[in-house]
């Protein structure tokens, strides 16, 4: 039996990400990772492969850490367990977290700040149309704030799990 806690994993470029797989097999299985239908993944400068025997001994916790994630790392990773009675695998899809975020460019951010500063000499309430523009721009930023909050919680959870 094979269990994958997270089948879809997002990671921003430049970070390390760990994907995991839990197996239960008797007799004990040979466990390994592949990239799609490719060859077995071994420890390298790009990957760290870990496997720990559980209690009872027929349980194994497998981890694959992808170091310094880039867009070329996106795609399918397979966790495979084989023993004399058969073979099973599970699929994890890794995607670039950044590409899923509704971004606002640096020039758009500067423009927003400039809009705010332009009317500082106006009365305390500003111009009604100007306030509406700022409010609309703030709503455009909301998906970014939500995504950053989710990323922060995910990274905190990963840190807790690794320590």
N, C-alpha and C positions, 0 to 999 in steps of 0.2 A: 504494500500500500504506500502511496506517495501523496504528500500534502504540500501544497504551496500556499503559504500565508498571504502573499501579495503577488497576484498575477500580472498586474500592470504597475510599473514602477517608473516614476519620473525623477530625473536628476539633472541639475543645472551643469553646464559645461564647467570644467575645472575642479569639480568636487569628486570625491570618492563615493561610490555607492555599493552597498552590500545587498545581494539578493540571497534568498534562502529557500531551503527545501527540507522537508522532514520525511524520512523513509521508515517503514517497518517491514522487515522481511525475515523469513526463516525458511531455509538456511540464510545466513548472513549474505547480503548482496554486495556486489561490486558497484560502487557509486561514483559517478563522474558528471562533469559539466561539458556541454558543447555549445557552440554558437550556431543555431539553426541546425542544419544537417552536416555541419563542418566537423573537423577533427576534435578530439578531446582537448579541453583547455587545461593547461598545466600552470604552476606558479611561474611568474615571469615579472618583468618590470611593469606590465600592464594588468596582470591578474594575480590575486592571492586566493588560493583554494584552501578551504578548511573543512574538516570533517571530524565530528566528535561523536563517539559512541555513547549512547544513552543508557538509561536504566529502565527497563531490562535491556540486555545487550542487543536485541534485535532492532532497537531503535537507533537511528543515526540522524544527526542534525548537520546538514551540509550548508556551507556558505561560500559564495563567490563574491569577492570584492573587486570591483572594476575601478582602477586607479586613474585619476585625472580624466574623468569622463569627457568625451568629445562627441560631436554629432556622428562620427563614424562608428561609435559604439552602439548607436541606436539599433534596435531590432530584437530578434528572438534569441533567447537563451534557453537551453534545455537542461533539466536535471534528469539524469538517467540512473535507474537502479536495475541491476541484472543479477539473477541467481539461477541455479539449475532448473528452477520451476518456471522461469519466464523473465520477462522484461517489461518495465513500465517507464514512462517518462512524463514530465510535466513541463509546461511552457510558461516562461515569464517574458513579457514584452517590456523592453526598456525604451523610454522615449526622452527626448530633450525637453526638460521642464520649461526652459526659457521660451521655447517656441510656442508654448501653450498660454503664455501670459499676454494679456492685452497691454502692449507697451505704449508709453508716451515718450517721445524722443527728447533728447536734451534741449533741442531748440524749442520744442513745444513747452517744456518746463520753464525755460527762460522767458518765453513769450508770456506765460501765465504770470510769472513774477513781475515782468514789466507792466502788464495790465494792472496789477495791484498797485505798483508804485506810481503809475501815471496819475492816479486819482487821489493820492494822499493829500494834495492841497485842497481838494473839494471838502464839502462839509462832512461831518462825522459819519453820515450815513451813506456817502458816495452817491453816485447816480443810479437810479433804479435799473436802467439797462445794463450798466456796468456790473452791478451786483448779480444780475441774472446770468451774465456771461461767466462770472467767477463760479457761481453755483453749478452751472453746467460743466465747467472744467473740473470741478471737484468730483462730480458724479462720474466723469471719465476716469478719474484716478482710483475710484473705489475698487474695481476688479484687481488692480495692482496691489492695493493694500490687503485685500482678501488673500490673494495668491502668496504674498510675502508672509502673511500670518500662517498660512498652511505650511509653507516651506519652513518657517521657523519652528513650528511644532513638530514637523517631520524630522528635522535635523536634531532637535532636542530628544526625540524618541530614539533616534538612531544612536545618539551619544549615550543615552541611558542603557540601551541594549548592549552596546559594546563595552561598557565599563562595569 
